[in-house]
Amino acid sequence: MHPIIIFSKMDFSQSNLFGYIEDLQELTIIERPVRRSLKTPEEIERLTVDEELSDIERAVYLLSSGQDIQGTSVVANLPVLMRQNPADTLRRVLPKIREVLHIAGVEMQLTAAVSFLTVLQEESVSIHTYSHSFLHIILQNLEHRDAGVSNAWLETLLAVIEALPKETIRHEILNPLVSKAQLSQTLQSRLVSCKIMGKLANKFEAHIIKREILPLVKSLCQDVEYEVRTCMCRQLEHIAQGIGTELTKTVVLPELIELARDEGSSVRLAAFETLVNLLDMFDADDRSQTVLPLVKSFCEKSFKADESILVSLSFHLGKLCNGLYGIFTPEQHLRFLEFYKKLSTLGLQQENGHNDNQLQLQTLEQEKKYISVRKNCAYNFPAMIVFVDPKNFHLELYSIFFCLCHDPEVPVRYTMAISFYEVAKLLNSGVYAIHKELVTLLQDESLEVLDALVGHLPEILELMINGGENSGSESKLLSIPDLIPALTTAEQRAATSLKWRTHEKLLQKYACLPHIISSDQIYYRFLHRMLTIILTNNVLPVQKAAARTLCVYLRYNRKQEQRHEVIQKLIEQLGQGKSYWNRLRFLDTCEFIMELFSKSFFCKYFFLPVLELTHDPVANVRMKLCYLLPKVKSTLKIPTDKHLLQQLELCIRKLLCQEKDKDVLTIVKRTVLELDRMEISVDAEQLEKEKQQNEGRSANVNDKMFEKKRRDSKTSSVLTKSITLSVPGSSSCTSAGKEDKKSKLVRSQSFSTQALHPKYSNIDKCPNKSSATGYTSSVSGMGKSCMLSFSDDSFRSHSTGNSGNSAFPSSSSSRNLFNSADQKNNGNKESQSRKMSIKNRKSNS
């Protein structure tokens, strides 16, 4: 039997074959432009420039005979040329750029506008030279046929006006502006004139503006084109600031009133926004008699015939209500509040929980507009709290606050999350009323909303816990059952997303929880979660944020059992973990511990585990340890941590002698020099205690020596009598010398064993004597030090045996010392006996 082959995925029908052919043809069409984009040898030859040309000569050559892309490159490089050689650039390159710009394309024009502005900002030349060389080129290109190019040159000119002297502005800009603003000029020319006049209003005195600029302003406000009227209306705010309050009331306000009734909706919108921005310049009479009627008409028309102003009205409503607050009657106050409530639910009209079928289907454009309106209402919510008074929040605005926090659109809820802290501050003692909405936003399905809320989360939680109506433990306990699950849910949702920056930010803000909830709740609900994140998360900033927050939790935990458990887990799972990544995070955690805890705490629990990483098989771990060693040394105090200092010195010697990785060794040597320059802090109190103990010990030794001398003086008379009968080198003298030698040896050994604490007596010392700051000598004598042997047990905290300190002589050396001393004593005794025998012989004779 032959296997049956079934072509289940291949269809060779005629129609499909034609489809395959069409696909192949499309692929060939896609490849054709790639082949066409390759340069021919002739084109490459034309693009090639002599390398021996200077920068100025190359720029002139490319502007004269090069292609457009090369000329654009020269124009983009103009600021660099001005920094390097301003004189030649102004003399040779800039005239060429001026010629080329007459026929240049859009790309080169935009590049030139940016380059000219950069030259101005970098101040490569004086403002006088700049206005003489560059200003005319800018003015020539202001009326370019392309609107984007014209706006780019206009932005450059407005920046130049800020730096130019008044006389130059008057002659070069203001005088030509009179003719450019005439109705006979092009639309683009008149639009440019409007923006220039708004800029010039802040450069001249009020009487000059009144005489030379205001007539042009009135003319442009009455222009036949609505674009010009709109543009000029938006510049009236700047002109009002330049001419002062009196002229604003007599000249600007009448123009604004007329423009507010304009037939063009964009003109009316510009007039409304300008009125709102100028509210502070109007007195109470102007506000009540002129501004308020206009605003009321805007609000009435916005729903009926002019929805174009609705978005702007909702954005400025908070500023408008508070600006007109003093002139509102109670009825007007209520009317504006109801208007705000209506805008806050615009597009969400519902009846009995269902959409009204009688309403017409909203277009997509309308839906976007309504979302923008509700978003603006969320933005203005803090201002509306001030408008109604925080005491009336629950009665007047809570229902709107609830709707905005539960709005179906993310931008609305995002804006509420941003303004939540401002709302909480305004409510003050009544802040507990919005606790449920805080929980809702913490559990929002959108991470954008959560990210916006987290920015001020510590301040919000502190207000929520401490600023409630019953600001005691009762209100604190009431808030916790909803708050803690919401916080844990928010963290888990951020952890499972791809937005690690939001997760990092959340973990950083969770460091405030010790001020909010109890230590036990943190221990059981958050602390172990932080340790899990350090061990399992793959994003380094997130791991570091979790490590720091964990250290904060540990800092505020007062239960020793829980503390010891966490410390043990940090050492075992991180410091002694199988993954080198975990060991690196252990060093990060130790750095946070040194920042947040006392020096003694770090030395007690983490000093030795950190030093154990000198044995780590991974070079990156040892390298990070070397960078950390200066901070580790700064935690030591002398004489309390003398034994830890010895351990640190041993680690340095071990790294110097046994390190094989050249990068690590380089960092070790650099770290050694830094350690040598460091000064160790001295514990004055402990030093005084040890000094007193040493003085007492020396006093006891002196007393014993005095008693021994007294006993020896009693026996000296007997001894002198027996000397005459003794033979030199007799056994009695030898035995006495041995006894004296034994007593001295015992005292020497007792001093040597007392010098080192028995807990750290297992340190394997090198024969070379080292001091507390002897790191530099270790580097210079590295060749000799490498012959030393080190024991891995030198870093264990508990000793298994006793050994002497290398700072004191060993038993063999002390034995040699005492033998030489005994020989000297015996020699003295023999000479004395000879002298006595000679004296006796003389007396007998």
C-alpha positions, 0 to 999 in steps of 0.5 A, a space after each residue: 500500500 502506498 500512503 495517501 497524500 491529502 493536499 488539504 492546505 493547497 488549492 490549485 484551482 484556476 482562481 487561486 492560481 491567479 490570486 497567487 500570481 497577483 500576490 507575486 506581482 505585488 511583491 515585485 512592485 514593492 521591490 521596484 522602488 528599492 532598486 530605483 533608489 540606488 544611485 548611479 555612478 554619475 549621480 555618485 560622482 556629482 555628490 562627491 566633494 573634495 575632502 581637502 576643502 575647508 568647512 566654509 569652502 565646502 559649504 559654499 560649493 554645495 550651496 552653489 552647485 550641489 543638490 537640494 539635500 546637500 544645500 539643506 545639510 549646509 543650512 542645518 549646519 549653519 549654527 556650527 559654522 557660526 560657532 567655529 568661524 563666524 566672520 567667514 560664515 557671515 561673509 561667504 556662506 550667509 549670502 549664498 543661503 539668502 540666494 538659495 532660499 528664493 528658490 528653495 523647497 519647503 524642507 530647506 525653508 523650515 530648516 533655515 528658520 530653525 537654524 536662524 533661531 538656534 544662532 540667536 539662542 546660542 548668541 554666536 554674534 551680537 544682536 546688532 550683527 544678527 539684526 544686520 545680517 539675519 533680520 532681512 532674510 527672516 522678513 523676506 520669507 514671512 509671506 511664503 506661500 506655504 502656511 507652515 513655512 510662513 508660521 516657522 519664520 514668524 516664530 523665529 521673528 517673534 523670538 527675535 523681537 524679544 532681543 531686539 532694541 526698540 529703535 530697530 523694532 520701530 524702523 525694521 518691523 513697526 513702520 513696514 507693519 502699517 502697510 502690511 496690515 492694509 486690506 489690500 495686502 494678502 490674507 497671509 500678510 494680514 494674519 502675520 501682522 496680527 500676531 506681530 502686533 500682539 508681540 509688539 504691545 509689550 515692547 513699547 509704552 502705552 502712548 506709542 501703542 495708542 498712537 501707532 498700534 491701536 488704529 491698526 488693531 481696530 482695523 484688523 478687528 473689522 477685517 472682512 475675513 473671519 480668520 483675520 478677526 479671529 486672529 486679532 481677537 486672540 491678540 487683544 489679551 496681550 494688547 490689553 496687558 500692554 496698554 493698561 486697565 483704562 485703555 482696555 475698558 475704553 478701547 479693547 472691551 467695546 471691540 470684544 463685545 462686538 466680536 462676541 456677537 460676530 457671525 463667525 463661530 470661531 470669532 465668538 469663541 475667541 472673544 469669549 475666551 479673551 473675556 474670561 482671561 481678562 476678567 481680573 482687569 474689569 471692575 465689578 460694574 463692568 463684570 455685572 453690566 457687560 461680562 455677565 450678560 455676555 456669559 449668560 447668552 453664551 451658556 443659553 446658545 451653547 445647547 440650542 444653536 452654537 455647540 461649537 462653544 460648548 467645549 471651550 465654555 466647559 473648560 473655562 467654567 470654573 474660572 468664570 464662576 469664581 471670577 464672577 462669584 461676587 456679583 452673582 445673585 442666589 438665583 444666578 449662582 444656582 443657575 450656573 451650578 445646574 449648568 455645570 451639572 448638565 455639562 458633567 453628564 452630557 452625552 450620558 442621558 439615561 432614563 430608568 437605567 436605559 438609553 432613551 430610544 427617542 434620542 437621535 443617534 449621536 454622530 462620532 464627532 458629537 461623541 468626541 465633543 461630549 467626552 471633551 466636555 465631561 473631561 473639562 468638567 472633571 478638570 474644573 471640579 476643584 474650582 466648583 467645590 470652592 464655588 459651592 463651599 466645601 461644607 455643601 459638597 455632599 449636598 450639591 456636588 457628590 452625585 456629580 463626583 460619583 458620576 465623573 469617577 464612574 464615567 465610561 470614558 477613560 479620559 474623564 476618569 483619568 482627569 478625576 484621578 489627577 484632580 483627586 488630591 486637590 479635591 481631598 485637600 479642599 474637603 479637609 475634615 469631610 474627606 472621608 466622604 469620597 473614600 469609596 471613589 478612591 477605592 473605585 479609582 484604585 481598582 480601575 481597569 485602566 492603568 492610566 487612571 491608576 498611574 494618575 492617582 498614584 502620583 499623590 497617593 501618600 498625601 491622599 491616604 494621609 488625608 483619608 486616615 487623619 482628616 476624617 470627621 472622626 479623626 481617631 482610631 475608629 475612622 481609621 479602622 473603618 477605612 481599612 477593610 476596603 482600602 487594603 484589598 484595593 491597594 493589593 489589587 492595584 499592585 497585582 494588576 500593575 505587576 501583570 501588565 507591561 507598564 513596568 514604570 507604573 508598577 515601579 511608581 506604585 511600589 515607591 508610593 507604597 512606602 507610605 503605608 507604615 504611616 497609614 496602616 498597622 505593622 501587622 497588616 503590612 507584614 501579612 499583606 505587603 512585606 512578603 509580597 515585596 520580597 516575592 517581587 524582588 525574587 521573581 520580577 525581571 525588571 531591575 527598577 521594579 526590583 529596586 523599588 520593591 527592595 527599598 519599600 521592603 526596607 522601609 517596612 522593616 524599619 517601622 516593624 517593632 516586633 523582633 520575631 518578624 524582623 529576624 524572620 525577614 532578615 534571615 530570608 534576605 540573607 538566605 534567599 538573596 545573599 546566599 541565593 543560587 542565582 547571581 541576580 538575587 545576590 546582586 539584589 542583596 547588595 542593592 538591599 544592603 545599600 538601602 539598609 545603610 540609607 534607612 537604618 543605623 550603622 550599628 544595625 547594619 554591622 550587626 546583621 548584614 556586615 559579615 554576609 556582605 563580606 562573604 560575597 568576596 568568595 562569589 564565583 561570579 565576577 559581576 557580584 564581586 565587582 558590585 561588592 567592591 563599589 559598595 565597600 566604601 559605604 560598608 566601611 563608613 558604617 564602622 566605629 572604632 573601637 566598637 567595630 575593630 574586629 569587623 575592620 579586621 575582617 574588611 582588611 582581610 577581604 581586601 587582601 584576599 581580593 588583591 591576592 586571589 582575584 583573577 578577573 582583570 576588570 574586578 582587580 582594577 576596581 579593587 585597586 581603585 577601591 583600595 585607594 578610596 578606602 585608604 583616604 577614608 577616616 573611620 568614625 570614633 565612638 568616644 564613649 566606648 573609647 573612654 570606657 576601654 581607656 578606664 578599663 585599661 587604666 584599671 588593668 595597668 594599676 592591678 599589674 603595678 600592684 602585683 609588680 610592687 608586691 613581687 619586688 617587696 617579696 624579692 627584697 626580703 629574700 635578697 639578703 638570704 640570696 647574697 649569703 648563699 651566692 658566696 657558696 654557690 658554684 657558677 651555672 649550678 642547678 639551683 640558679 638554672 631552676 630559678 631561671 626556668 621558673 622565672 622564664 615560665 612565669 613571664 611566658 604565662 603572662 605573655 600568653 595571657 596578654 596575647 589572648 586577651 587582645 582579641 575577643 574570643 568570638 573572633 579568635 579564629 581569624 587567620 592572620 597574615 604574618 605581616 602586621 596591618 593597621 586600620 588604614 594600611 590598604 595602600 601598603 597592601 597594594 604596593 606589597 601585593 606581590 609579597 601578600 599573594 604568598 599568604 594563605 587565607 581560610 574560608 572560615 575567617 568570616 564565620 561569626 562563631 569560633 571553633 577554637 582559640 588562636 593568638 593575635 598576630 599583633 603579639 609574638 608567637 610562643 616560639 618567638 616569646 620563648 626565644 626572648 625569654 631564653 636570651 633574657 635568662 642567659 643575660 641574668 645568669 651571666 650577671 649572677 656569675 660575674 657577681 659571684 666572681 666579684 664576691 669571691 675576690 673580695 673574700 680572698 682579699 679580706 682573708 689575705 
